[in-house]
């Protein structure tokens, strides 16, 4: 734990002056009301113009025992736990740009502060892409890596972390480290994936690129129950149709989302494990499969899939409106459920049973990774009870339920992560890379 350091008005202005010397007059300031992480306010904001300037910011923080939390576009700034203390918010917006491309190796180097959509637009002009489609609009590459965020394409290509070839990052003392170039280096690079900036400040990453598929089609099948989804996915995977993505959307009417009504929840009927539409449902959900490849083979695979799914299936050249988006809204309690695909239906039923009715669920059903939303007005003790019930079901199935974001009262009252088997290893890694606990202290599980 980093001890709180008192800095009076003159000291605060002195730190601001030093940050201005490092970053430039327009790129360092005292923090404002919007400069916070999960409700924890920053004291200063620094926007270094390159790796050397970022290293100087970290060395300044080390000399004055100040904590540092990196920020990209801020699309997931409220995910995870609030830092114990937030002195300097290090904005990575100027650590941006698309660097060396190695066509012979099929890789590209990208600055951490580069918006992912800008990378894709640049690569698309040469007929290439990153197989990344993170749902957060405007997310930077560094933010995607720091949260280990992935979208529908994770089904075939994995997460951003899985596509890493190398990584450059600054440690807590401002030393620039290059990781990659072999199994050991790659393992070191992947330690920073999902670390929320608590193990190092990402500078740039080298990732694999691929050719843009000639053809993409989305095959949609309406579904009503989690068990029906289970049966369809089982048949889909057995058919070896090589889908690029398999996404599920089980919506709940928008009128039921903004407020938590205990009486309505108590009266809600639990869906039975049948193929019929559940009582309390506002309509069908969707199971959508993305097929990519050459025109002829995509046409052949889509015809086979339509026959497999039945007459209610449709084929489109564009994604449904909800594609690559989360089911939760600002202020909701956002959950991520991970479970073997054979038990995904059990996880969704467990969540419905614990909540007392349907819950919006969306995500990569073909991998057993989905997101769900609980109403923001739900009392914290009720959320805690739901989490305990769902986690007890998932524990027996080697699954887990994580709270990504939540209102402040809920965040303080619940265990965000649940049981973690590798907490001792994570503690050892944190101690090795950031022994002074100056980088995003408290953002990792176990208060690390």
QUIFENTA-V619661 format. One record per residue. N is the residue number from 1. RES is the residue in one small letter. PSI is psi in whole degrees, 0 to 359 (999 if undefined). Layout:
<<N & RES & PSI> <N & RES & PSI>>
This chain:
<<1 & x & 135> <2 & x & 124> <3 & x & 143> <4 & x & 134> <5 & x & 123> <6 & x & 130> <7 & x & 111> <8 & x & 183> <9 & x & 316> <10 & x & 321> <11 & x & 320> <12 & x & 319> <13 & x & 326> <14 & x & 317> <15 & x & 317> <16 & x & 320> <17 & x & 316> <18 & x & 321> <19 & x & 324> <20 & x & 321> <21 & x & 324> <22 & x & 314> <23 & x & 339> <24 & x & 155> <25 & x & 326> <26 & x & 1> <27 & x & 23> <28 & x & 140> <29 & x & 167> <30 & x & 143> <31 & x & 152> <32 & x & 184> <33 & x & 330> <34 & x & 353> <35 & x & 84> <36 & x & 162> <37 & x & 113> <38 & x & 40> <39 & x & 352> <40 & x & 121> <41 & x & 142> <42 & x & 167> <43 & x & 324> <44 & x & 155> <45 & x & 129> <46 & x & 136> <47 & x & 81> <48 & x & 147> <49 & x & 358> <50 & x & 178> <51 & x & 321> <52 & x & 317> <53 & x & 320> <54 & x & 321> <55 & x & 321> <56 & x & 323> <57 & x & 316> <58 & x & 323> <59 & x & 324> <60 & x & 316> <61 & x & 320> <62 & x & 318> <63 & x & 327> <64 & x & 12> <65 & x & 47> <66 & x & 148> <67 & x & 154> <68 & x & 133> <69 & x & 119> <70 & x & 149> <71 & x & 132> <72 & x & 244> <73 & x & 351> <74 & x & 15> <75 & x & 336> <76 & x & 29> <77 & x & 338> <78 & x & 6> <79 & x & 147> <80 & x & 192> <81 & x & 153> <82 & x & 142> <83 & x & 150> <84 & x & 321> <85 & x & 145> <86 & x & 101> <87 & x & 297> <88 & x & 123> <89 & x & 117> <90 & x & 104> <91 & x & 126> <92 & x & 12> <93 & x & 333> <94 & x & 358> <95 & x & 57> <96 & x & 165> <97 & x & 157> <98 & x & 115> <99 & x & 228> <100 & x & 131> <101 & x & 133> <102 & x & 89> <103 & x & 324> <104 & x & 333> <105 & x & 350> <106 & x & 42> <107 & x & 164> <108 & x & 144> <109 & x & 132> <110 & x & 135> <111 & x & 146> <112 & x & 328> <113 & x & 7> <114 & x & 126> <115 & x & 136> <116 & x & 322> <117 & x & 331> <118 & x & 321> <119 & x & 313> <120 & x & 320> <121 & x & 321> <122 & x & 314> <123 & x & 326> <124 & x & 331> <125 & x & 341> <126 & x & 13> <127 & x & 23> <128 & x & 172> <129 & x & 161> <130 & x & 138> <131 & x & 54> <132 & x & 135> <133 & x & 57> <134 & x & 138> <135 & x & 340> <136 & x & 116> <137 & x & 133> <138 & x & 6> <139 & x & 144> <140 & x & 161> <141 & x & 317> <142 & x & 321> <143 & x & 321> <144 & x & 317> <145 & x & 317> <146 & x & 330> <147 & x & 356> <148 & x & 49> <149 & x & 140> <150 & x & 152> <151 & x & 202> <152 & x & 325> <153 & x & 353> <154 & x & 337> <155 & x & 314> <156 & x & 324> <157 & x & 354> <158 & x & 187> <159 & x & 177> <160 & x & 323> <161 & x & 322> <162 & x & 338> <163 & x & 4> <164 & x & 138> <165 & x & 328> <166 & x & 168> <167 & x & 141> <168 & x & 130> <169 & x & 161> <170 & x & 133> <171 & x & 183> <172 & x & 337> <173 & x & 5> <174 & x & 12> <175 & x & 129> <176 & x & 127> <177 & x & 137> <178 & x & 125> <179 & x & 136> <180 & x & 196> <181 & x & 27> <182 & x & 171> <183 & x & 317> <184 & x & 314> <185 & x & 322> <186 & x & 321> <187 & x & 322> <188 & x & 318> <189 & x & 319> <190 & x & 348> <191 & x & 329> <192 & x & 347> <193 & x & 127> <194 & x & 9> <195 & x & 357> <196 & x & 32> <197 & x & 12> <198 & x & 354> <199 & x & 346> <200 & x & 162> <201 & x & 114> <202 & x & 134> <203 & x & 310> <204 & x & 163> <205 & x & 145> <206 & x & 124> <207 & x & 158> <208 & x & 144> <209 & x & 162> <210 & x & 165> <211 & x & 143> <212 & x & 130> <213 & x & 142> <214 & x & 325> <215 & x & 140> <216 & x & 129> <217 & x & 148> <218 & x & 120> <219 & x & 122> <220 & x & 134> <221 & x & 121> <222 & x & 143> <223 & x & 157> <224 & x & 329> <225 & x & 154> <226 & x & 326> <227 & x & 322> <228 & x & 318> <229 & x & 316> <230 & x & 312> <231 & x & 320> <232 & x & 317> <233 & x & 322> <234 & x & 316> <235 & x & 321> <236 & x & 311> <237 & x & 327> <238 & x & 335> <239 & x & 351> <240 & x & 54> <241 & x & 1> <242 & x & 58> <243 & x & 147> <244 & x & 332> <245 & x & 148> <246 & x & 103> <247 & x & 146> <248 & x & 138> <249 & x & 112> <250 & x & 93> <251 & x & 166> <252 & x & 143> <253 & x & 137> <254 & x & 334> <255 & x & 338> <256 & x & 355> <257 & x & 320> <258 & x & 335> <259 & x & 148> <260 & x & 118> <261 & x & 104> <262 & x & 324> <263 & x & 319> <264 & x & 322> <265 & x & 320> <266 & x & 331> <267 & x & 348> <268 & x & 140> <269 & x & 140> <270 & x & 135> <271 & x & 139> <272 & x & 161> <273 & x & 68> <274 & x & 176> <275 & x & 1> <276 & x & 159> <277 & x & 130> <278 & x & 146> <279 & x & 137> <280 & x & 353> <281 & x & 146> <282 & x & 7> <283 & x & 180> <284 & x & 149> <285 & x & 190> <286 & x & 138> <287 & x & 120> <288 & x & 132> <289 & x & 127> <290 & x & 127> <291 & x & 134> <292 & x & 150> <293 & x & 203> <294 & x & 155> <295 & x & 313> <296 & x & 313> <297 & x & 330> <298 & x & 319> <299 & x & 318> <300 & x & 317> <301 & x & 323> <302 & x & 323> <303 & x & 317> <304 & x & 320> <305 & x & 320> <306 & x & 319> <307 & x & 322> <308 & x & 317> <309 & x & 338> <310 & x & 175> <311 & x & 342> <312 & x & 359> <313 & x & 151> <314 & x & 155> <315 & x & 132> <316 & x & 158> <317 & x & 2> <318 & x & 158> <319 & x & 154> <320 & x & 159> <321 & x & 329> <322 & x & 354> <323 & x & 139> <324 & x & 45> <325 & x & 159> <326 & x & 157> <327 & x & 355> <328 & x & 157> <329 & x & 164> <330 & x & 133> <331 & x & 343> <332 & x & 164> <333 & x & 114> <334 & x & 127> <335 & x & 148> <336 & x & 125> <337 & x & 130> <338 & x & 126> <339 & x & 152> <340 & x & 141> <341 & x & 333> <342 & x & 344> <343 & x & 11> <344 & x & 319> <345 & x & 323> <346 & x & 323> <347 & x & 317> <348 & x & 318> <349 & x & 320> <350 & x & 319> <351 & x & 317> <352 & x & 315> <353 & x & 316> <354 & x & 325> <355 & x & 331> <356 & x & 18> <357 & x & 180> <358 & x & 146> <359 & x & 135> <360 & x & 129> <361 & x & 137> <362 & x & 144> <363 & x & 195> <364 & x & 82> <365 & x & 333> <366 & x & 349> <367 & x & 353> <368 & x & 26> <369 & x & 110> <370 & x & 163> <371 & x & 153> <372 & x & 163> <373 & x & 134> <374 & x & 144> <375 & x & 141> <376 & x & 335> <377 & x & 1> <378 & x & 133> <379 & x & 144> <380 & x & 321> <381 & x & 329> <382 & x & 318> <383 & x & 317> <384 & x & 320> <385 & x & 318> <386 & x & 315> <387 & x & 317> <388 & x & 318> <389 & x & 316> <390 & x & 317> <391 & x & 328> <392 & x & 325> <393 & x & 317> <394 & x & 328> <395 & x & 319> <396 & x & 347> <397 & x & 16> <398 & x & 38> <399 & x & 177> <400 & x & 159> <401 & x & 122> <402 & x & 139> <403 & x & 115> <404 & x & 315> <405 & x & 155> <406 & x & 159> <407 & x & 154> <408 & x & 318> <409 & x & 322> <410 & x & 317> <411 & x & 321> <412 & x & 336> <413 & x & 343> <414 & x & 161> <415 & x & 115> <416 & x & 331> <417 & x & 334> <418 & x & 197> <419 & x & 132> <420 & x & 123> <421 & x & 333> <422 & x & 27> <423 & x & 322> <424 & x & 319> <425 & x & 318> <426 & x & 320> <427 & x & 319> <428 & x & 321> <429 & x & 317> <430 & x & 317> <431 & x & 326> <432 & x & 315> <433 & x & 333> <434 & x & 67> <435 & x & 334> <436 & x & 358> <437 & x & 49> <438 & x & 342> <439 & x & 114> <440 & x & 53> <441 & x & 131> <442 & x & 355> <443 & x & 334> <444 & x & 163> <445 & x & 151> <446 & x & 15> <447 & x & 17> <448 & x & 999>>
